[in-house]
Amino acid sequence: MGNISPESIVNDLRYLQLLSRSFPTIADASTEIINLEAILNLPKGTEHFLTDIHGEYEAFQHVLKNGSGAVKRKVNEIFGHTLRESEKKELCTLIYYPEEKLQLVKAQETELDDWYQITLNQLVKVCQNVSSKYTRSKVRKSLPRDFSYIIQELLHESSIDPNKQAYINVIISTIISTRRADDFIVALCNLIQRLTIDSLHIVGDIYDRGPGAHIIMDTLCDYHNFDIQWGNHDLLWMGAASGNDACIANVIRLSMRYGNLGTLEDGYGINLLPLATFAMDAYGDDPCTVFAPRMDFAGTQHNEKTQRLIAQMHKAITIIQLKLEAAIIDRRPEFGMTGRKLLDKIDYARGVFCHEGREYSLRDAHFPTIDPADPYRLTDEERELVDKIHASFMNSEKLRKHMRCLYTYGGMYLVCNSNLLYHASVPLNADGSFKHVRIGQKEYWGHKLLQKTDQLVRRAYFGEEGTEAKAFAVDYMWYMWCGPDAPSFDKDKMATFERYFVGDPDLCKETKGWYYTLRNEAETCDRILQEFGVEPGPHSHIINGHVPVKTLKGEKPVKAGGKLLVIDGGFSKAYQPETGIAGYTLVYHSHGLQLVQHEPFQSRQKAIEEGLDIKSTTFLVEFNSQRMMVKDTDKGAELTTQIADLEKLLAAYRMGLIKEKV
């Protein structure tokens, strides 16, 4: 404070007068400085990184509940030699699923009051441990209103003092005798879950493939502290919600492909009856074998008749999608995607696809809704169907709520505590320089490219109706899904047509951009970090998802000597045969950075009934020689600035430049 000059106070006087409204006296300002200094010297909160969840809501929720194994680790630390393994497992299951576990216990336990007494004491110990790195104020804000006072008493009393233990026992006995034990246990378990993860980073792709993206979004909308870096599957849904019909068709096609209609019908109330009616009419005699849904990964089992109907709907929406995409390609030649118009390359009479002087026989050559003379024209029935589905998407209140959440808490990238998070890539040239991407009349690259695309994504949803700026942004949402230079995709093509209709491995190959090769080099990673304002160093990292790490083939998630981490390891069941695991999570706590590799999750039911947790293996990526404190984080930098401002305010009070408002 001795360094504060009267001139600097005079220069900031207007701001300091505003600040004095919040801290009207010397005592108020001093107290806040003491509080903030104390927070700076607490251990940093635990950050949790997840990516490519793809609708696997049960595994996602379980990983949140167990903190990627953090809860089990805490229970082991506290009760290592005082509880048997089976008892620790029971306690962990109770913490993860308190309501369901209580029902099982009450059906089996004969001495219920004893069980309550023992269990509540154990939960209080776990709660004391997980709350120890936070201020009392922060813990208090996390408490359920009904039990706030009692939990505060229990958390801040030491059981080592015999008098205090008696006090704790009386509180617990009273909770049991007043029949509030069940509610209190649920409250404590939820508090433990909440305090185990301080902040959650979702590095893209919540949607598609799995059965419950809407359930994941419900969980996130109510979560205490999270952010999202949009993946191309999220952007596809955001494009659909912005009114892009090609995005809508892609969303429906992917739902049909994986036999997961639940998110559309139950989650968002999208009426698929018009599509079913149209498909039965147009493809009634067509077995649609190529379009059979991938039932091995579906959330619901469908009978043979339903599977056939889904296959017909799948084919119908795929053809419509290809026509709608062609309209965007024609409308936006600057996207440079003319080569993705392929329906006019079919010889419909002979059932062959003609590509670069070669002919390929088609896997499916039945096209009742395509006019060979004008293959991209929607039939009247298709146009009517598109309009109906469009209206259904635009009028879904639940979809609007979830999209608002994605926009509010999401972005193309995030810099947080020396980590740079983005889902897929920053497009590069072969020499490692940033690729210049033309959008409209200007070129963008590196940091500016991600900023510009972020702006377009928001304009597509919030822009003024009827303007060319919004119309371009809505079209660009489709490009973000599958465009070669889109940072959310960055491959030469999305081979949808080739996979369905041709099947030739060479034609189906999607060539990744240079980023995916060059990110293995430390020099490239340092250049990208600097581009985004992150000083390269031993504790700076790039964190990605998007491309599954094929552990079965020996691929590693840690690249460029630890500078880059790819944490897509196959949450999606559809990818698990390729990856050999069921996803990674990254945990960044005060002691360092840990990568957690998960085995496939059996089911919520087995977790509750058999205590079957996700089997997780933890790898230490980085260990801090000194425990990281809040002062070492971005939040710490903010608090340090606030302290400096408050010290100026104190000096202003003491110099008589601002009067106290007693």
Steps between C-alpha positions, in 0.01 A plus 500: 500500500796729556556505121163660425546859384238774538517550118396138429205540741390826334522332156277212620269712715180439301552123514591513873183699575298224330692238701425689822129419451580134563751574778374821664742505798866438580390195703308352202792544260751362754285193573468422128879528451554255789242259350655513153855455633380192689339353184826553305674266742255210470580200273361541145167329436484180295434548127346211310532463120269277293449475126303310234227376732268436202177444691638235741320657793533214751880485471517882500290534814695225675834668425361824646375316807828321567723790395698265270593291801568798732222402743634145529850641556374726781313211665818289485708781652258553788399139577798310351551260794184555702245369248496180294510527119134397479402773749693766307330386179157528669583849623612611151182363340294689759684824415440449124134386518363595843124468432523162327755356743290604801206299365718188476647552849156547658377179338794300644620672819354377831673755731419811296566759774849356558566507125387865486728592795809335347430618144430863592827516697686360198337743258583796727869394495500480116320833478751666735782372279361618163395840640838574660642675191215752477406807702210464744313752286535288184396182684203684652380604152507134395286380790133398470283756677322249726819372662739791455545586870533137617753408228708808584507395865606145412766606247675742730505297820795273576407145603841464674380709796281265717255782583461585133448132405214484753355815340525344153338177625205693647443681169512170308270323752249784471509481119418127528229538768323775301500267195703737285791256458417406139470862385815593691701214346387603150598862575847398625563267203401768249725750680797257482442456125477874449814586699708224336488683163548876521466566125408284203632551145314321217735507200227436244261245352218448747261400219435206263548121501407422862144508635496790746659830390188679631553339843864614501385853414245489784785408738723779366228767510479444878875453557680736737801601287572388143596610150477340154729521198268418211568188295376448144211281626389775740528755218285274282219515756553874547472535122177300508364722778601806292277372218755344262304221326815312391609491867151381601519217244848398626377496861210271408719278280748440784213418737372240251848361434549417868138401565466773762170679459469583871689831490286631213159366606509479880767763561392774263151400387599494131214346305647223280160370385506701172843347419375148584191546280705638212765223529239219502338650194822568303697192605222253587642216286865591562685287760742796555762249618786751477307729736430246776563673836804403708298327770808380692543856627137611522357620829174311440445158347258508207314205348556396139204698364614820673858447381373475141304823542807677648705377199241648261495829692881494504519469121229762444674765712843418351380573146329819622822601680711461185254720307491768772879507525527547123279812529746653752797406279335675204403801711849535652762426232757663734476190723691318225296182540371443147682165504255377767206510256494134400142408405564623144795258472266198510399311186148420622420262214805280565524546880861622500685796649746672265793669671822629340478267202415189705169326551385353830194279540252637752413319823145636464371618160131554583424875477123552464516866612784608268441637151819406305453812286492724813636287787519779761138613475286417803170334406185680616456236774863543614461880510184468709677255733801733544264786590322289763822379661642854490195630689535219756863598571422872518212445744677269745518686832737246655738528204495880535587471870793265433630711212493811721712307749746399225531861385525648851764263633666405171749630250745387233791499745599585856823601668496399866791466743763474221295236317359564152181303434336446161322199358672422172767715339659828401545449120866492393703484180755225433783722631320556832392857421138598568270432206323809363127433466278733298167590660304758303742765371775443758752235599536373856751264660606370839341678795303740276346208307358347818376842612331561163332159489381549861342829389328334200362218716337758729370708211333193348283464811464857628537703178226720360253302287490583132855638479768364267743489797274254683427297184875459437562402865220239489654347185843511664371281784487212253856582388611486867366143507682366194699776327865420415636820660259508796705487823230275646555239223821549293484201264485506120143368498227324695448188291130448581394421142795267437444300821133436427496451126849393386690344789838509320765553774701748291195714425383484863835619635487839670841670500568704812653847482868564577416595858442137597853403392686811615342510847742220593782757483580716805595796278154503336328486838711788633413710192126433551518577873676832431242583230229477769697702755618205710867507599645158406646331805508176697143556628341621173297254292265471205200276574305347209232241425343419159727216381474183712829374644532142377657347808467152348748604231744640754401864448563729797289795616808699612675662202787743428683408819197575718409835342181365337241261641229331293236376739250340260537135589158366414221604737282414202426126494525512119872582529594260780583209266756731333641668811490200734403725794205717601649845508747715685445776748763749598518621860700811591526551877742680731756216485512474120342359188362146483361311203238242590429215257161333540376150428146472352223585746263208553186681613354727766301202634811284550681794661218531756424132564850350476714805575650456154701817450672598173843340508740788450877516465673826596816619328699790641563739213659771709578540869543841661800511736305757702127488555324739264305772678218726385759782462666293221180486291305736271255554783796596720606765247144644510499505881845664509367780275195537729730524806708774327179695424378464859837617631466812282151552643638474855767756417234730350296477822808573712610793281154650523442477123188285556274524804388192693125435482435388857 
